[in-house]
Amino acid sequence: MAMNAARLKEENRRYRGTGGVSERNRSDGFAPAFLDSESGAIHPSCLADGSPAPCHCLDGLPAPLVTGRDASGRVVAVRSCVVAGFVRDGVFYTREQAARAVAIAECGP
């Protein structure tokens, strides 16, 4: 299934209230990012102008990953190998992994 706005919305709904969404994990050092699961490349989420995005934004992904644009040129879909998640200290975390990491941090030592 290709990554698109509907899929991002569904993932946000599924992980609401956990560290699997940006507003719950930002303070733990996570930043929204995408993983190209074929190449292993991590792409921080960026706005179309290249500036860091506060949440998952498809517009800043490299052109080779883009499979669809709307009439105004905004990215509406990317290749199915793209996974939404987070990056912290150069390491990619899936939403599930980020949610677990935040839950563990909240439990404390």
C-alpha positions as CSV (number, residue, x, y, z in Angstrom):
1,M,0.0,0.0,0.0
2,A,1.4,3.4,-1.0
3,M,2.1,6.0,1.6
4,N,-0.3,8.8,1.3
5,A,-2.1,11.4,3.5
6,A,-5.0,8.9,4.3
7,R,-2.5,6.4,5.5
8,L,-0.6,9.0,7.6
9,K,-3.9,10.0,9.2
10,E,-4.8,6.4,10.0
11,E,-1.4,5.8,11.6
12,N,-1.8,9.0,13.7
13,R,-5.3,7.8,14.8
14,R,-3.9,4.3,15.7
15,Y,-1.0,5.8,17.7
16,R,-2.9,8.7,19.3
17,G,-1.9,9.2,22.9
18,T,1.3,7.3,22.6
19,G,4.9,8.1,21.7
20,G,4.1,7.0,18.1
21,V,3.0,10.5,17.2
22,S,5.1,13.7,17.0
23,E,3.3,15.6,19.8
24,R,4.0,12.9,22.3
25,N,7.6,12.1,21.5
26,R,9.2,15.4,20.5
27,S,10.4,16.1,24.1
28,D,12.2,12.7,24.0
29,G,14.3,13.8,21.1
30,F,12.4,12.2,18.2
31,A,11.8,14.0,14.9
32,P,9.4,12.8,12.2
33,A,11.1,11.0,9.4
34,F,10.6,8.4,6.7
35,L,12.6,5.3,5.9
36,D,13.1,4.0,2.4
37,S,13.0,0.3,3.4
38,E,14.6,-0.7,0.1
39,S,17.7,1.5,0.3
40,G,17.8,2.0,4.1
41,A,17.9,5.8,3.6
42,I,16.4,7.9,6.3
43,H,14.7,11.1,5.2
44,P,13.8,13.6,7.9
45,S,10.3,15.0,7.3
46,C,10.5,18.4,5.6
47,L,8.2,20.9,4.1
48,A,8.3,21.6,0.4
49,D,10.9,24.3,0.9
50,G,13.2,21.9,2.7
51,S,12.7,23.2,6.2
52,P,12.1,20.7,9.0
53,A,8.4,19.7,9.4
54,P,6.9,19.4,12.8
55,C,5.0,16.3,11.7
56,H,5.0,13.8,8.8
57,C,4.9,15.7,5.6
58,L,5.3,14.0,2.2
59,D,6.2,17.2,0.3
60,G,9.9,17.1,1.3
61,L,10.6,13.6,0.1
62,P,13.0,13.0,-2.8
63,A,11.5,12.9,-6.2
64,P,12.4,9.3,-6.9
65,L,10.1,8.2,-4.1
66,V,7.1,10.3,-5.3
67,T,4.4,8.4,-7.2
68,G,1.7,11.1,-7.3
69,R,1.2,14.8,-7.1
70,D,-2.0,16.9,-7.1
71,A,-2.7,19.7,-9.6
72,S,-0.7,22.2,-7.6
73,G,2.3,19.9,-7.4
74,R,2.0,18.8,-3.8
75,V,3.0,15.2,-3.1
76,V,0.0,13.0,-2.5
77,A,1.6,9.6,-2.7
78,V,5.0,7.9,-2.4
79,R,6.3,4.4,-3.0
80,S,5.1,1.6,-0.8
81,C,8.6,1.0,0.5
82,V,8.4,4.3,2.4
83,V,7.7,3.9,6.2
84,A,6.7,6.8,8.4
85,G,8.5,6.9,11.8
86,F,11.0,9.0,13.7
87,V,14.7,9.6,13.9
88,R,16.6,10.1,17.1
89,D,20.4,10.4,17.2
90,G,20.6,9.2,13.6
91,V,18.6,6.0,14.3
92,F,15.2,5.3,12.6
93,Y,12.4,4.2,14.8
94,T,9.0,2.9,13.6
95,R,6.0,4.4,15.2
96,E,5.7,1.2,17.3
97,Q,9.4,1.4,18.4
98,A,9.0,5.1,19.3
99,A,5.9,4.4,21.3
100,R,7.7,1.7,23.3
101,A,10.7,3.9,23.9
102,V,8.6,6.8,25.2
103,A,6.6,4.4,27.4
104,I,9.7,3.0,28.9
105,A,11.1,6.5,29.5
106,E,7.9,7.6,31.2
107,C,8.1,4.6,33.6
108,G,11.5,5.8,34.7
109,P,14.3,3.8,36.3
